[in-house]
Amino acid sequence: MGLLDKYKKSKAIFEKKIDNENKKFDYSDFTTEEKLLLIELEQKAAYTGKLLRENLKDLALVFKEAQEIFVNNKNCNFSTWYTNLGFKKDFVYLCLERYNLALKFRDNSIYNFPDRAIRDLKKLNEMDEEDFIIEILDDEPIERLKEYRNITFLSKMSIEDEKKQILLLRNMLKDKRTQESNDS
């Protein structure tokens, strides 16, 4: 299947999803012509965003493969290579971190997370908090990471204190799940 065929196939699948979603934006203050144009632009933006996330996955894999080649070749420099292609260090290493986290936790939704969330997950991973990461990924990950970030930022705590806060957050998540299962 060629690239154009993949494009057409993914566009058709994604357009079906867009048509079935409830619109969240209120277009009632616009003229009919403006409303139709804005809805079309909304669909294009959503489609392009979806393609961007899919391409981010592919790009992360490209960087990972290239990095492995450069590690084995002492004559060349990985950073020179990706800089020559026009990529910035921060972007490349966030792609690599997304790849590593998605692979480790078997969760491709990680590719959709904002950069700040990837940095938080990386920090937690470096602190050997894998169980906590799994709990976060199972329950509104972006919200849980914001809670974690707010707690650690406000108190500027040591790693030991941060681990205590992680334990508190884990207990809150368990209590929430227990309450939800009791309500069901």
C-alpha positions as CSV (number, residue, x, y, z in Angstrom):
1,M,0.0,0.0,0.0
2,G,1.5,3.3,-1.1
3,L,1.6,6.5,1.0
4,L,-1.3,8.0,-0.9
5,D,-3.4,5.0,-0.3
6,K,-2.6,5.1,3.4
7,Y,-3.5,8.8,3.4
8,K,-6.9,8.1,1.7
9,K,-7.7,5.2,4.0
10,S,-6.8,7.1,7.2
11,K,-8.8,10.1,6.0
12,A,-11.9,8.1,5.3
13,I,-11.7,6.3,8.7
14,F,-11.1,9.6,10.6
15,E,-13.8,11.5,8.8
16,K,-16.3,8.9,10.0
17,K,-15.2,9.5,13.5
18,I,-15.5,13.3,13.2
19,D,-19.1,13.0,11.8
20,N,-20.2,10.9,14.7
21,E,-18.7,13.1,17.4
22,N,-20.8,15.7,19.2
23,K,-19.8,19.2,18.4
24,K,-18.6,21.1,21.5
25,F,-18.4,24.6,20.0
26,D,-21.5,26.8,19.8
27,Y,-21.7,28.3,16.3
28,S,-25.1,30.0,16.8
29,D,-23.6,33.5,16.8
30,F,-22.3,33.1,13.2
31,T,-23.9,33.4,9.9
32,T,-24.7,30.1,8.1
33,E,-21.9,30.7,5.6
34,E,-19.4,31.3,8.5
35,K,-20.7,28.4,10.4
36,L,-20.2,26.0,7.5
37,L,-16.7,27.3,6.9
38,L,-15.8,27.0,10.6
39,I,-17.1,23.5,10.8
40,E,-15.1,22.6,7.7
41,L,-12.0,24.2,9.3
42,E,-12.7,22.3,12.5
43,Q,-12.8,19.0,10.6
44,K,-9.5,19.9,8.8
45,A,-7.8,20.8,12.1
46,A,-9.0,17.6,13.8
47,Y,-7.9,15.5,10.9
48,T,-4.5,17.2,10.7
49,G,-4.0,16.8,14.4
50,K,-4.8,13.1,14.1
51,L,-2.2,12.8,11.3
52,L,0.3,14.8,13.3
53,R,0.0,12.3,16.2
54,E,0.3,9.3,13.9
55,N,3.4,10.9,12.3
56,L,4.9,11.6,15.7
57,K,4.8,7.9,16.4
58,D,6.6,7.2,13.1
59,L,9.1,10.0,13.6
60,A,9.9,8.7,17.1
61,L,10.7,5.3,15.6
62,V,12.9,6.9,13.0
63,F,14.8,8.8,15.7
64,K,15.2,5.6,17.8
65,E,16.5,3.6,14.9
66,A,18.9,6.3,13.9
67,Q,20.1,6.8,17.4
68,E,20.9,3.1,17.7
69,I,23.0,3.3,14.5
70,F,24.9,6.3,15.7
71,V,25.6,4.7,19.1
72,N,27.4,1.9,17.2
73,N,29.3,4.3,15.0
74,K,31.9,6.3,16.8
75,N,32.7,8.5,13.8
76,C,29.4,10.3,13.6
77,N,27.3,12.4,15.9
78,F,23.5,11.8,16.3
79,S,22.9,15.5,17.3
80,T,24.7,16.7,14.2
81,W,22.5,14.4,12.1
82,Y,19.1,15.5,13.4
83,T,20.2,19.2,13.6
84,N,21.2,18.9,9.9
85,L,17.6,17.7,9.3
86,G,16.2,20.8,11.0
87,F,15.1,19.2,14.3
88,K,15.8,20.7,17.7
89,K,17.3,18.6,20.5
90,D,14.3,19.1,22.8
91,F,11.9,17.9,20.2
92,V,14.0,14.8,19.2
93,Y,14.5,13.7,22.8
94,L,10.8,14.2,23.7
95,C,10.0,12.0,20.7
96,L,12.4,9.4,21.9
97,E,11.0,9.6,25.4
98,R,7.5,9.1,24.1
99,Y,8.6,6.1,22.2
100,N,10.4,4.6,25.3
101,L,7.4,5.3,27.6
102,A,4.9,3.9,25.1
103,L,7.0,0.8,24.6
104,K,7.6,0.3,28.3
105,F,4.0,0.7,29.4
106,R,2.4,-0.6,26.2
107,D,0.2,2.4,25.9
108,N,0.2,4.3,22.6
109,S,-2.0,7.0,24.1
110,I,1.3,8.4,25.4
111,Y,2.0,9.8,22.0
112,N,-1.0,12.1,22.4
113,F,0.2,13.6,25.7
114,P,1.5,17.1,25.9
115,D,5.2,17.7,26.3
116,R,4.8,18.6,30.0
117,A,3.1,15.3,30.7
118,I,5.9,13.4,29.0
119,R,8.5,15.2,31.1
120,D,6.5,14.3,34.3
121,L,6.2,10.7,33.3
122,K,9.9,10.6,32.5
123,K,10.7,12.0,36.0
124,L,8.4,9.4,37.6
125,N,10.0,6.7,35.6
126,E,13.5,7.8,36.7
127,M,12.2,7.6,40.3
128,D,11.2,4.0,39.7
129,E,7.5,4.8,40.2
130,E,6.3,2.3,37.5
131,D,3.3,1.2,39.5
132,F,2.2,4.8,40.0
133,I,2.6,5.5,36.3
134,I,0.4,2.5,35.5
135,E,-2.2,3.8,37.9
136,I,-2.0,7.3,36.3
137,L,-2.4,5.8,32.8
138,D,-5.5,3.9,33.9
139,D,-7.3,6.9,35.2
140,E,-7.4,10.3,33.5
141,P,-3.7,10.6,33.0
142,I,-3.4,14.2,32.1
143,E,-5.5,15.3,35.2
144,R,-3.5,13.0,37.5
145,L,-0.2,14.4,36.2
146,K,-1.5,18.0,36.7
147,E,-2.3,17.1,40.3
148,Y,1.1,15.6,40.8
149,R,2.8,18.6,39.2
150,N,0.9,21.1,41.3
151,I,1.8,19.2,44.5
152,T,5.5,18.9,43.7
153,F,5.8,22.5,42.3
154,L,4.0,24.2,45.1
155,S,6.1,22.6,47.8
156,K,9.5,22.3,45.9
157,M,10.0,19.1,47.8
158,S,12.9,16.7,48.0
159,I,12.7,13.3,46.2
160,E,11.9,11.6,49.5
161,D,9.0,14.0,50.2
162,E,7.9,13.7,46.6
163,K,7.7,9.9,47.0
164,K,5.5,10.4,50.0
165,Q,3.2,12.6,47.9
166,I,3.1,10.0,45.2
167,L,1.9,7.5,47.9
168,L,-0.8,9.9,48.9
169,L,-2.0,10.4,45.3
170,R,-2.0,6.6,44.8
171,N,-4.2,6.2,47.8
172,M,-6.5,8.9,46.5
173,L,-6.8,7.0,43.2
174,K,-7.5,3.7,45.0
175,D,-10.2,5.4,47.1
176,K,-11.8,7.0,44.1
177,R,-11.9,3.6,42.2
178,T,-13.3,1.9,45.3
179,Q,-16.0,4.5,45.6
180,E,-16.9,4.3,41.9
181,S,-17.1,0.5,42.1
182,N,-19.4,0.8,45.2
183,D,-21.6,3.3,43.4
184,S,-22.0,0.9,40.4
